[in-house]
Amino acid sequence: MGLQKFEATPTLVNGQVAWTLCYTNPNPDQCGNSKATYPDVVVPQNNGSQPFQYKIVNDNTGLNIQFASENPIWVQANSQPTGPGVNSQVHKLAGGGQKILTFTDKNSLPSSTQPAPLTLTYQLNFTDGQGNAVTSIDPDIRNGGKTIFGSVNNTVAVVAGVIALLLIALWFRSRARNVAKEG
């Protein structure tokens, strides 16, 4: 899938920071301005780790908005985060206190040992130039995870191969018994 890029544009609405979040790569022009319309990402099954980049652009608020220095992102599986913490699926987090935040989603869940679907709900946290918190953004990542054999097609091929080997073994066993009876 490549680097998943987003641009976050802050504006002032009645003295409060409002955000427009756009998914710019690989699907440009997918934008939203609320939890209901923020572009979410689906990371395909068996696609491996997925890097993300969020960039603050076109800040005309005069507030010098940046990602929070501490806890620039909160991530929780399958429910809205209510406080600091980052799910273990997210690592390589960088960019707190800056205009660009990056991280990697391991995309290893669900898996054969944890088969339940996994949605990473996250909250991007920002501060103004004085260090005061401003309105956060809360989109989602839907992890495809991985299967034990890598994909459905590979799983079917492995199962078919195992069945073929069992049938061949049974045929040889039967053949050996027939030879023994004849001898």
C-alpha positions as a printed Julia matrix, in Angstrom:
183×3 Matrix{Float64}:
   0.0     0.0    0.0
   2.89    2.4    0.59
   2.97    5.38   2.91
  -0.5     6.49   3.98
  -0.46   10.31   3.92
  -2.92   12.69   5.5
  -3.11   16.47   5.67
  -4.84   18.22   8.57
  -5.94   21.82   8.02
  -6.99   23.86  11.08
  -9.4    26.8   10.93
 -11.0    28.95  13.61
 -14.76   28.62  13.95
 -16.32   30.74  16.72
 -12.95   30.87  18.5
 -12.48   27.07  18.41
 -10.13   25.08  16.18
 -11.99   23.0   13.59
 -10.21   20.49  11.37
 -10.44   19.26   7.82
  -8.6    15.95   7.43
  -7.71   14.79   3.93
  -6.38   11.41   2.85
  -3.8    12.43   0.23
  -1.97    9.21  -0.68
  -2.85    6.86  -2.23
  -6.42    8.23  -2.46
  -6.38   12.02  -2.88
  -9.35   14.26  -2.22
 -10.98   12.13   0.47
 -11.65   14.77   3.1
 -13.82   15.12   6.17
 -14.44   17.63   8.92
 -15.96   15.49  11.71
 -15.64   12.04  13.3
 -18.42   10.87  10.99
 -16.66   12.09   7.84
 -12.92   11.82   8.59
 -11.38    9.39   6.09
 -10.62    6.06   7.72
  -8.05    3.59   6.41
  -8.48   -0.11   5.78
  -5.14   -1.92   5.89
  -5.57   -5.1    3.8
  -5.08   -8.54   5.27
  -1.57   -9.96   4.91
  -0.24   -6.57   3.77
   2.34   -6.32   6.55
   3.29   -3.21   8.48
   1.81    0.04   7.27
   3.5     3.46   7.7
   1.38    6.59   8.28
   2.14   10.3    8.04
  -0.04   13.16   9.29
   0.96   16.69   8.33
  -0.51   19.98   9.56
  -0.95   22.27   6.55
  -2.38   25.72   5.8
  -2.48   26.85   9.44
  -3.95   30.35   9.07
  -5.26   30.42  12.65
  -2.32   32.43  13.98
  -2.01   29.82  16.77
   1.07   27.98  15.42
  -0.61   24.59  15.89
   1.57   21.48  16.15
   1.21   17.92  17.37
   1.29   17.7   21.16
   4.81   17.14  22.52
   3.55   14.55  24.99
   1.01   11.97  23.85
   0.54   13.28  20.29
  -1.56   10.2   19.58
  -3.75    7.95  21.71
  -4.63    4.56  20.23
  -7.08    1.97  21.53
  -8.43   -1.19  19.92
 -12.15   -1.38  19.14
 -13.26    1.66  21.21
 -12.63    5.38  21.45
  -9.54    6.16  23.55
 -10.34    8.0   26.75
  -6.82    8.87  27.82
  -3.15    8.53  27.02
  -1.91    5.18  25.73
  -0.89    3.6   22.46
  -2.0     0.1   21.42
   0.92   -2.26  20.78
  -0.04   -2.42  17.07
   1.35    1.13  16.72
   5.1     1.68  16.92
   7.87    3.87  15.5
   5.99    6.97  16.66
   7.82   10.23  15.84
   6.98   13.91  15.51
   5.53   15.02  18.83
   5.89   18.82  19.11
   6.22   19.15  15.33
   4.05   19.68  12.23
   4.5    16.1   10.91
   3.62   12.97  12.9
   4.6     9.49  11.7
   3.97    5.99  13.01
   3.7     2.42  11.78
   0.76    0.06  12.21
   2.13   -3.5   12.58
  -1.09   -4.89  11.02
  -0.53   -8.23  12.7
  -4.01   -8.49  14.24
  -6.39  -10.13  13.77
  -4.35  -13.28  13.39
  -4.77  -17.03  13.68
  -4.31  -16.75  17.45
  -6.47  -13.62  17.88
  -9.11  -13.91  15.16
 -11.47  -11.11  16.25
 -11.6    -8.12  13.86
  -9.55   -5.14  15.04
 -10.25   -1.45  14.55
  -7.66    0.93  15.93
  -9.46    4.05  17.07
  -7.04    6.84  17.54
  -6.99   10.45  18.55
  -4.48   12.96  17.21
  -3.67   15.59  19.83
  -2.52   19.14  19.12
  -1.32   22.21  20.97
  -0.95   25.85  20.05
   2.35   27.7   20.15
   1.83   28.35  23.89
   1.4    24.65  24.67
  -2.39   24.85  25.18
  -4.43   21.9   23.94
  -6.63   22.49  20.88
  -9.36   20.34  19.32
  -8.28   16.75  18.53
  -9.04   14.55  15.51
 -10.25   10.94  15.87
 -10.26    8.76  12.71
  -9.92    4.94  12.58
  -7.66    2.28  11.08
  -9.25   -1.09  10.28
  -6.56   -3.75  10.43
  -6.83   -6.65   8.03
  -4.2    -8.48  10.06
  -2.8   -11.77   8.88
  -3.77  -15.4    8.52
  -1.65  -18.33   9.64
  -0.66  -19.19   6.05
  -0.61  -15.67   4.61
  -3.82  -15.6    2.55
  -7.0   -17.53   1.84
  -5.61  -18.85  -1.47
  -2.41  -20.02   0.23
  -4.45  -21.62   3.02
  -6.55  -23.57   0.48
  -3.37  -24.67  -1.34
  -1.74  -25.85   1.91
  -4.86  -27.78   2.98
  -5.13  -29.38  -0.48
  -1.44  -30.33  -0.33
  -1.85  -31.93   3.11
  -4.86  -33.93   1.89
  -2.91  -35.07  -1.2
   0.01  -36.19   0.98
  -2.33  -38.13   3.26
  -3.93  -39.87   0.28
  -0.51  -40.78  -1.15
   0.6   -42.12   2.25
  -2.57  -44.24   2.51
  -2.05  -45.56  -1.02
   1.57  -46.57  -0.23
   0.45  -48.19   3.01
  -2.25  -50.12   1.19
   0.24  -51.11  -1.54
   2.73  -52.32   1.08
   0.05  -54.49   2.73
  -0.89  -56.03  -0.63
   2.78  -56.81  -1.39
   3.16  -58.39   2.06
   0.07  -60.56   1.51
   1.36  -61.71  -1.89
   4.8   -62.55  -0.52
